């Protein structure tokens, strides 16, 4: 009797179309938000907030952007790192060219610039798909990083090519740089990720989201019933790149404090791809589950090996991480393609029917 919908009647269309239609789901979400917004800033140490929670939230946002493109629209992309780098460098140029500009405006403009770049590299999706589209987006990854490395204008002609993110404010509160506390950075990133996750959830329920899923399931049938592939695919690339661009800007300004192209290499693209595969394609929850898994796995392995008294635990953990990651990807592709989010849905279905037979 833990998870029941008995007695929860819908008396309006709005209630029937709500994102969370069960009372238990709404309570669970409120508890999670209370822990994230209240408990974590009060209880967690600076190490937890800066080393674990910040990369977790930013990775979840980047995974959400890729999931919109791959999970909802069915367009494979290996250029996530390049789009994140675009957002980081666009935010840096805007923040240095307009020092008085609010950082929220900088984030939005950086996301829009990245969305335009994503549309340009999404044009091949109108003619190719599958493996060939993956290769095309992989070319975008290498081209964008080469561009930011070779043209000194992007780094304001810095000799080292590595530049520090300047201190900027949002609504008068410092949220980047040395003047901002770790707690402030964490809460700012958390608010941004929460709002963008809510926007993504609503987009998938609107006409644009249904057109993405129709193109994903069968593009020819979708075109026959009146869905324009050009609009659907390019809008998916634009929204996905917008999210990835903001994630890249937050990574540079709120997490590392430095803007460098090497921080967004091909490994980042594959890491974000692993997140949505393990977490679950075509789900919002799967982005957080996958990001948590990727961020927490190395820490868990390090602590486990150190607890066992093994020498060179860090080196061994890196090898174990690669082995376990590959094995899990193969496992989820074969056994449960929808990832951890699908396992959570199955558990909820079992709770709804318990103790009756399935």
Residue, then its C-alpha position, 0 to 999 in steps of 0.5 A: x500500500x505504499x504507492x497507490x493511485x486509488x482515490x486520487x481522482x482527476x476532475x479537470x483536464x489540467x489535473x489529468x495532463x499534469x507532469x506528476x499526476x500521483x500524489x506520491x510522485x509530487x511528494x517525492x519530488x518535493x523531498x528531493x528539491x528540499x534536500x537539494x536546496x536546503x539540506x545540501x547547502x547546510x550539511x554538505x562540505x565544500x568538497x562535496x559541493x565543488x567536487x561532486x555536486x557541481x560536476x554532477x549537475x552540469x553533466x546532467x544538464x549536458x546529458x539532458x541536451x544530448x538526450x533531447x537530440x538522441x533520445x527524443x529526436x533520434x539523431x546521433x551526435x558525438x559533438x557534445x564536447x564541441x558544443x559545450x566548448x562553444x558555450x564556454x568561449x561564447x560566454x567568456x567573450x560576452x562577459x569580457x566584452x560587456x563586463x556589466x552584463x548580468x551573467x544570466x543574460x550571458x548564459x542565455x546569449x551563449x546558449x543562443x550562439x551555440x544553438x546557431x552553431x548546432x543548426x549549422x552542423x545539424x544541416x547534414x541530418x537532413x540528408x544522412x542519419x545513423x552512423x554517417x550523422x555520428x561521423x559528421x557530428x564527430x567532425x564538428x567536435x574536432x573542428x570546433x576544438x581546433x578553431x578555439x585552439x588556433x585562433x587567439x581571438x577566442x582567448x583574448x590573445x592569451x599566450x598560454x591559451x588558458x584563461x581564467x573566468x572573470x567574476x560576474x554577478x547574477x541579479x547583483x550577487x557574485x556567482x562566478x570567480x573567486x568572490x563567489x562562495x562554493x554554496x552560491x555557485x552550487x545554488x546558482x547552477x542548481x536553479x539553472x538546471x532545475x528551470x531548464x529541466x522543467x522547460x525540457x519536460x514541458x517541451x517534450x509534451x508539446x507539439x515540438x516534442x511530439x514531432x521529435x518523437x515522430x521523426x525518431x520512431x519513423x521519419x517517413x511516416x512522420x513526413x507523410x502525416x505532415x511533420x516537416x523533417x527540416x523543422x523537427x530535426x533542426x529544432x532538436x539540434x538547436x535546443x540540444x546545442x542550447x542546453x549543451x552551450x549553457x552546460x559548457x559555460x557553467x563548467x568553465x565559469x562555475x566549476x573549473x574557473x578556467x576556459x580552455x578547449x582541452x577541457x571539452x575533448x572527445x572524452x567529454x562527448x563519449x562520457x555524456x553519451x554513456x550517461x544517457x545510455x546508462x540512465x535511459x534514452x528519452x527520459x528526463x530522470x535518466x540524465x540525472x541517474x546517468x550523471x550520478x553514476x558517472x560522477x560517483x563511480x570513480x569515488x566509490x571505487x577509490x574509497x573501496x580500494x583504499x578501504x581494502x588497503x590496496x596499493x596504487x588504488x587510484x590507478x587501479x580504480x581508473x582501470x576498473x572504471x573503464x572496465x565496469x563502464x564498458x560492461x554496463x553499456x553492453x549490459x543495458x544495450x542488451x538487457x534493458x535499452x532504456x537504462x536505469x530510468x526504465x528500471x525505476x518505472x518497473x519498480x513503481x509498477x510493482x509497487x502499484x500492484x503489490x501485494x497482488x500477482x503481476 
